[in-house]
Amino acid sequence: MADSNNQNSHTQNQDLSRNTSSSFFTPNSNNTYGPKLSIQLKDNNYLLWNQQVEGVILTQKMHRFVVNPQIPVKFKTDQSRILNKIFDEYEVWIVQDQALFIWLLSTISEFVLPRVLSCKHSYEVWDRIHKFFNAQMRARVRQLRVELKTTKKGNLSITEFVLRIKAIMSSLLAVGDSISEKDQIDSILNGLPEEALSHSHYMMSKLSCMYKKLNLTIQARISYSTSICQHCSCSAWSK
């Protein structure tokens, strides 16, 4: 029974080896592995880098090396360890792992490489990079969300205020956090002084240029506010 299981395991590993593109693990004329990406990983382009790298890893069927890797034992028995006889399946795995490891390092800029200096395998690089940048993005999202909620029109013109809100939304999108239509509307209206909401026609003419699709919803909010602020001055819109 044990021999049968070992045979099945050996067959599965052979199949996996065949399913992985052999061209990736063959050095090219420049003595490097894998395709050259259009970018290298820097502090500000993690999402673009990840999109390209993951595309290569998936098409080359190498995801199993970096996500929950099944690493064969280096020595099959204690006797093999004493004799330093490395298990064949481990030798196949380590060669492919190191080729992927070298390629991943080649996609990382010199500014980020120090973060993976202690890594020895491809899955360690993958895990270290993803943990670091995902933590960075979560912190950035929190910062931008707070900024979005607290940004007020103040002394800004309506155009400057809306552009400021749009800039924050673009920054959120750049770190993978999309903003719903409701959040966009709320961010604009919550940053306006109450008296400004009573002057619907002027505000709509200003906002419609940038948020044409949101006019009906904005108009509904303005109509409600207008019923409350009938006698407010228009000084908030004079700047």
Secondary structure as the mmCIF struct_conf table of DSSP 4:
data_model
#
loop_
_struct_conf.conf_type_id
_struct_conf.id
_struct_conf.beg_label_comp_id
_struct_conf.beg_label_asym_id
_struct_conf.beg_label_seq_id
_struct_conf.end_label_comp_id
_struct_conf.end_label_asym_id
_struct_conf.end_label_seq_id
HELX_RH_AL_P HELX_RH_AL_P1 ALA A 2 ASN A 19
BEND BEND1 THR A 20 THR A 20
TURN_TY1_P TURN_TY1_P1 SER A 22 PHE A 25
BEND BEND2 THR A 26 THR A 26
TURN_TY1_P TURN_TY1_P2 SER A 29 ASN A 30
BEND BEND3 ASN A 31 ASN A 31
BEND BEND4 GLY A 34 GLY A 34
HELX_LH_PP_P HELX_LH_PP_P1 PRO A 35 LEU A 37
BEND BEND5 SER A 38 SER A 38
STRN STRN1 LEU A 41 LEU A 41
TURN_TY1_P TURN_TY1_P3 ASP A 43 ASN A 44
HELX_RH_AL_P HELX_RH_AL_P2 TYR A 46 THR A 59
TURN_TY1_P TURN_TY1_P4 GLN A 60 LYS A 61
HELX_RH_AL_P HELX_RH_AL_P3 HIS A 63 VAL A 66
BEND BEND6 VAL A 67 ASN A 68
HELX_LH_PP_P HELX_LH_PP_P2 ILE A 71 VAL A 73
BEND BEND7 LYS A 74 LYS A 74
BEND BEND8 LYS A 76 THR A 77
HELX_RH_AL_P HELX_RH_AL_P4 ASP A 78 ILE A 82
TURN_TY1_P TURN_TY1_P5 LEU A 83 ASN A 84
HELX_RH_AL_P HELX_RH_AL_P5 ASP A 88 SER A 106
TURN_TY1_P TURN_TY1_P6 THR A 107 THR A 107
STRN STRN2 ILE A 108 ILE A 108
TURN_TY1_P TURN_TY1_P7 GLU A 110 VAL A 112
HELX_RH_3T_P HELX_RH_3T_P1 LEU A 113 VAL A 116
TURN_TY1_P TURN_TY1_P8 LEU A 117 SER A 118
BEND BEND9 HIS A 121 HIS A 121
HELX_RH_AL_P HELX_RH_AL_P6 SER A 122 THR A 150
TURN_TY1_P TURN_TY1_P9 GLY A 154 ASN A 155
BEND BEND10 LEU A 156 LEU A 156
HELX_RH_AL_P HELX_RH_AL_P7 ILE A 158 ALA A 174
TURN_TY1_P TURN_TY1_P10 VAL A 175 GLY A 176
HELX_RH_AL_P HELX_RH_AL_P8 GLU A 181 ASN A 190
TURN_TY1_P TURN_TY1_P11 GLY A 191 GLY A 191
BEND BEND11 LEU A 192 LEU A 192
HELX_RH_3T_P HELX_RH_3T_P2 GLU A 194 SER A 198
HELX_RH_AL_P HELX_RH_AL_P9 SER A 200 LEU A 207
TURN_TY1_P TURN_TY1_P12 SER A 208 MET A 210
HELX_RH_3T_P HELX_RH_3T_P3 LYS A 212 LEU A 214
HELX_RH_AL_P HELX_RH_AL_P10 ASN A 215 ILE A 228
TURN_TY1_P TURN_TY1_P13 GLN A 230 HIS A 231
BEND BEND12 CYS A 234 CYS A 234
HELX_RH_3T_P HELX_RH_3T_P4 SER A 235 TRP A 237
#
